[in-house]
Amino acid sequence: MSYVNTLKYLNSLQYFGIKFGLNNIKTLLDLLGNPHNRFKAVHIAGTNGKGSVAAFTGSIAALSGYKVGVYTSPHLIDFRERIAIKTQSMRQESKIVEKFIPKTRVISIVSDIKGAVRHMRNTFGMNHPTYFEIITALAFKYFADENIDVLICETGMGGRLDATNVCNSIISVITNVELEHTGVLGKRVTDIAYEKACIIKKNNVVISSSRKQKVLDIISNMVKEKKARLVEVNSEYKWRRTSSNINKQKFWIKGDKCSYNNLEISLLGEHQVTNAVTSVAVAENLRLFDFRVTEKAIKTGLSSTIWHGRFQVLRENPLLVCDGAHNPSSAKLLKKTISEIEYDRLIFIIGILNDKNYKGILGILLPKTSVVIFTNITSTDRALSPEILAQEAQEFSSSIIVKKGISSSLKYAFQKANRNDLICVTGSLYLVGELLEGIMDSKYIFNLTN
């Protein structure tokens, strides 16, 4: 089977939808030799910030000399982004080498998985595994074959019944908890907090950057039940941002047993400083499990981390940024980051999936916006019609237009924008991925360089 046909097979699995439960993934991994038991993991759950914490932590561990598997979702351009290995460069110890799973390995492992799935269905009479269950098995098998030292693993949705919750975690991370996927995870924040707290395993170290006491209470109860140890980032560390511009942020961190000055990250927004501090907490606690993590690796790992699509600056004059804000809480963070930038007019290009709280997102983003362009997302059939978004936006803005596709939307935005304006593409990582792919492939007729 070719790589293209393999991807077609994987994409066809989305027909099976989202089904929670661990029986399928446990059986599938058992048929593959239980690869997930061959490495230790840092397991990350939370409403926002999971991917950023995974990226920072993966970089720090790699620069400490370890072979690090990083499993995240969704991808922006290339499916293989989800399954990557980070290592320290042999030639330059301060440089990170990141390699996606090779196409040949995707083909061969998926072929093995298809055989296991046939056995599950024909012999055991089980339901067909979902898309996420299959790619989770693919990732764990690849990482085991590659003999990684540690896996940095982001949950897909929730935690308790998420396919990743079979991983052999030594550290559990819960970034924050807000209302999300209420039809599946529960209608209260405490319900959702419980689902995420269920990633905590016996004798884990648990690290949380949540500020909500009712969330911390749920996590604390689970910590006691599992005889784990809780690190509350907001009470055990202090930090302050000392400078910020559209290229980088500088800050310091102090804890009871640590002090880091002149830290720097290229990810923008005050929330990314919190994510960086959370990653430092993870790195320090990895030492409890015999990982040698140096202060130099922490500093260089943070400054070296690139995480596309998270308030990423693509050009200036006018300023073009993209951010995958796809729920009200991330929309608030985006709006706050925008407020720290000087600009004349704000122009949004927005596309949102149909299972997201689009009314909440629009209510946060649109007030005080000069121009709003709604567009369709072509890379998924879960996209909400831009006409529906435009109708909902009537109460927030009078300057609304619908354009077909990101290319025509960008062209219109640049026609309307002056040098000091800000154009922001947001609402979904799928839309951001289409933007970045178009820039990479030079599909757009205007120049994105200054």
PyMOL commands that set and color helices and strands:
alter all, ss='L'
color gray80, all
select helices_A, chain A and resi 3-16+23-31+35-38+50-63+79-82+103-124+131-145+163-166+182-185+189-197+213-226+233-236+270-289+295-304+328-339+358-365+386-393+405-416+429-440
alter helices_A, ss='H'
color red, helices_A
select strands_A, chain A and resi 40-45+68-71+83-88+96-100+150-154+169-174+205-208+229-232+237-244+249-255+258-265+312-315+319-323+346-350+371-375+400-403+422-426
alter strands_A, ss='S'
color yellow, strands_A
deselect
rebuild
show_as cartoon
